[in-house]
Amino acid sequence: MNRRLALKNLMLASGGLIALPAWASEWSAADIDDAGSSFSAKEQLTLAAVTGTIIPAGNSIGALTVGVDKFLQKLIDHCYEKDVQLNTKQQLAALDVRAQQQYAKTFANCTQQQREEMLLKLGASSEKAEKDFFNLVKNETIRGFNTSKEVMVKYLKYEVAPGHYYGCVNVKP
């Protein structure tokens, strides 16, 4: 075994793990450019509808308000293997087909309740591909929403360095 090569690879992997949280926290929709997505326009609309169904806007902000759909596109394109990317695109297309069969409209044009029913069926499905897609999109939507700059700063009151540092303070003995 080549120890130098093993140490070099270990250091490179450690550096990548250190850089990942810095990229994935406190992001905003403006940080993500739309160019270079492997998702077609139809797939982007369907993915936006899925994220908007999982965390709807309601009385406050929702997943689409902070750009979670764009975050997911970039995340799936750059951080997941080809088989996961392919399954995601196949399941997005299957959602549109199911919506056409059941409601005679695309998934994005269905009502919130209709979309929820279709997604819950995916989550309860016995087919591995459907369940994997649902779990991936649900988990990453929640993570993307919770780590967005708007949610972290405005709602969770996140501070990079909590508290304030007072350098010169008189101390009573």
C-alpha positions as CSV (number, residue, x, y, z in Angstrom):
1,M,0.0,0.0,0.0
2,N,1.3,3.5,-0.9
3,R,0.9,5.5,2.3
4,R,1.6,8.9,0.6
5,L,-1.1,8.3,-1.9
6,A,-3.5,7.2,0.8
7,L,-2.7,10.3,2.9
8,K,-3.1,12.6,-0.1
9,N,-6.5,11.1,-0.9
10,L,-7.6,11.4,2.7
11,M,-6.6,15.1,2.8
12,L,-8.5,15.8,-0.5
13,A,-11.6,14.1,0.8
14,S,-11.4,16.0,4.1
15,G,-11.1,19.3,2.2
16,G,-14.2,18.4,0.2
17,L,-16.2,17.6,3.3
18,I,-15.2,20.9,4.9
19,A,-16.2,22.9,1.9
20,L,-19.6,21.2,1.5
21,P,-21.4,22.8,4.6
22,A,-20.1,26.2,3.5
23,W,-21.8,25.8,0.1
24,A,-25.0,24.3,1.4
25,S,-25.8,26.7,4.2
26,E,-27.2,30.2,3.9
27,W,-27.8,30.0,0.1
28,S,-30.2,32.2,-1.7
29,A,-32.0,31.9,-5.1
30,A,-29.8,34.7,-6.5
31,D,-26.7,32.5,-5.9
32,I,-28.0,29.9,-8.3
33,D,-27.9,30.6,-12.0
34,D,-30.4,29.0,-14.3
35,A,-27.9,28.2,-17.1
36,G,-26.7,24.7,-17.6
37,S,-29.5,22.8,-16.1
38,S,-30.1,19.3,-17.6
39,F,-33.8,19.5,-16.8
40,S,-36.1,20.4,-19.6
41,A,-38.6,23.3,-19.2
42,K,-41.4,20.8,-18.6
43,E,-39.4,18.9,-16.0
44,Q,-38.5,22.2,-14.3
45,L,-42.2,23.1,-14.0
46,T,-43.1,19.7,-12.6
47,L,-40.2,19.9,-10.1
48,A,-41.3,23.4,-9.1
49,A,-44.9,22.1,-8.6
50,V,-43.6,19.2,-6.4
51,T,-41.5,21.5,-4.2
52,G,-44.4,23.9,-4.0
53,T,-46.6,21.1,-2.9
54,I,-44.3,19.8,-0.2
55,I,-43.8,23.3,1.4
56,P,-46.6,25.5,0.1
57,A,-46.5,29.3,0.6
58,G,-49.6,29.7,2.7
59,N,-49.5,32.8,5.0
60,S,-45.7,33.0,4.9
61,I,-43.0,32.0,2.6
62,G,-42.9,28.6,0.8
63,A,-40.4,26.5,-1.1
64,L,-40.9,28.3,-4.4
65,T,-40.5,31.8,-2.7
66,V,-36.9,31.0,-1.7
67,G,-36.1,29.1,-4.9
68,V,-35.9,25.6,-3.7
69,D,-36.8,24.2,-7.1
70,K,-33.7,25.9,-8.6
71,F,-31.6,24.6,-5.7
72,L,-32.9,21.0,-6.3
73,Q,-32.1,21.2,-10.1
74,K,-28.5,22.2,-9.3
75,L,-28.1,19.7,-6.5
76,I,-29.4,16.8,-8.6
77,D,-27.4,17.8,-11.6
78,H,-24.1,18.2,-9.7
79,C,-24.2,16.0,-6.6
80,Y,-26.1,12.8,-7.5
81,E,-25.1,9.9,-9.7
82,K,-26.5,9.5,-13.2
83,D,-28.9,6.7,-12.2
84,V,-30.5,9.0,-9.6
85,Q,-30.7,11.9,-12.1
86,L,-32.4,9.5,-14.6
87,N,-34.8,8.2,-12.1
88,T,-35.8,11.8,-11.1
89,K,-36.5,12.7,-14.7
90,Q,-38.5,9.5,-15.3
91,Q,-40.6,10.0,-12.1
92,L,-41.3,13.7,-13.1
93,A,-42.5,12.5,-16.5
94,A,-44.6,9.7,-14.8
95,L,-46.2,12.3,-12.5
96,D,-47.3,14.3,-15.6
97,V,-48.7,11.2,-17.2
98,R,-50.6,10.2,-14.1
99,A,-52.0,13.7,-13.8
100,Q,-53.1,13.6,-17.4
101,Q,-54.8,10.2,-16.8
102,Q,-56.5,11.1,-13.6
103,Y,-57.3,14.8,-14.0
104,A,-56.8,15.6,-17.7
105,K,-54.1,18.3,-16.9
106,T,-50.4,18.5,-16.2
107,F,-49.1,17.9,-12.6
108,A,-48.2,21.6,-12.4
109,N,-51.8,22.6,-13.2
110,C,-53.5,20.3,-10.7
111,T,-54.8,21.7,-7.4
112,Q,-52.8,21.5,-4.2
113,Q,-55.0,18.6,-2.9
114,Q,-54.6,16.6,-6.2
115,R,-50.9,17.0,-6.2
116,E,-50.7,16.0,-2.5
117,E,-52.7,12.8,-3.2
118,M,-50.4,11.9,-6.1
119,L,-47.2,12.5,-4.0
120,L,-48.5,10.6,-1.1
121,K,-49.2,7.6,-3.4
122,L,-45.6,7.8,-4.5
123,G,-44.4,7.8,-0.9
124,A,-46.5,4.7,-0.1
125,S,-45.6,2.9,-3.3
126,S,-44.1,-0.5,-3.2
127,E,-42.0,0.3,-6.3
128,K,-38.5,1.2,-5.2
129,A,-37.9,3.9,-7.9
130,E,-41.0,5.8,-7.0
131,K,-40.3,5.6,-3.2
132,D,-36.7,6.7,-3.7
133,F,-37.8,9.6,-5.8
134,F,-40.3,10.8,-3.3
135,N,-37.9,10.5,-0.4
136,L,-35.1,12.3,-2.2
137,V,-37.3,15.2,-3.3
138,K,-39.0,15.5,0.1
139,N,-35.8,15.4,2.1
140,E,-33.9,17.7,-0.2
141,T,-36.8,20.2,-0.4
142,I,-36.9,20.4,3.4
143,R,-33.1,20.8,3.6
144,G,-33.0,23.4,0.9
145,F,-35.8,25.4,2.5
146,N,-34.3,25.2,6.0
147,T,-30.8,26.2,4.8
148,S,-31.9,29.1,2.5
149,K,-30.7,32.5,3.6
150,E,-34.2,34.0,3.9
151,V,-35.4,31.3,6.3
152,M,-32.2,31.1,8.3
153,V,-31.8,34.8,8.8
154,K,-35.4,36.1,8.9
155,Y,-37.2,33.2,10.6
156,L,-34.6,31.2,12.5
157,K,-32.6,34.3,13.5
158,Y,-29.3,32.6,12.5
159,E,-26.1,34.5,13.2
160,V,-22.7,33.4,11.9
161,A,-21.1,34.4,15.2
162,P,-23.8,34.6,17.9
163,G,-23.6,37.5,20.4
164,H,-21.4,40.6,20.1
165,Y,-17.8,40.8,21.1
166,Y,-16.9,43.8,23.4
167,G,-13.1,44.0,23.4
168,C,-12.5,46.6,26.0
169,V,-14.8,46.2,28.9
170,N,-14.2,47.3,32.5
171,V,-14.4,44.4,34.9
172,K,-15.3,44.9,38.5
173,P,-12.9,43.0,40.8
